[in-house]
Amino acid sequence: MKSILAALLAAAISTSVAHAGDIADRAADAEKALQAGDGAAALEKFRDAEEALWKAMPLAVMNVRQVDSASGFGIYSERANHIYKAGEKVVLYMEPVGYGYGSDGLGNSQIGLFVDLTVLSEAGEKLGTFEKIGSVQVASRSHNRELFFKLDLSLDGLPAGKYRCDFLMHDQNSSKTAPFSTDIEIAG
């Protein structure tokens, strides 16, 4: 039994090292191409390194912001505060990374993500869980990395107070998930 566990541990460690070595090797190839004056080849080799990193990394959600508006990647107007009137819509902007790619059957790569929400009181009491409250699907000829996810939340019925919104993002093309949170306040 101990030898089986040791073998599994060794395999897990060598897989992580193999990914790290592959990424570093591809980045080194990009550096060599750049030093040789071939910028286009350097960029392509660097993208190969990025692809290897992307496949190896977990799903994560970066740059979660409460916004007044969002119309594209990095194009948003951040909200001045996290205080809302009763019934006012909460709009979140976020940038997922590490998601997988499927196929749309038409020759495009398909990105598919959805989000679940759990609302907690200021004291940490779970008030409700809501599944698949928002989703995004994008079909593209390339493996897009600059993806934004805009989520409009209606939290009607919450009384005045402070709340934590715990989210879980799911990748439809893998088993990857990523938690993230934000705090809000409903004004009295």
Buried (B, 14 or more C-beta within 10 A) or exposed (E): EEEEEEEEEEEEEEEEEEBEEBBEBBBEBBBEBBEEEEEEBBEEBBBBBBBBBBBBBEBBBEEBBBBEEBEEBEEBEEBEEEEBEEEBEBBBBBBBBBBBBBEBEEEBBBBBBBBBBBBBBEEEEEEEEEEEBBBBEBBEEEBBBEBBBBBEBEBEEBEEEBBBBBBBBBBBBBEBEBEBEBEBBBEE
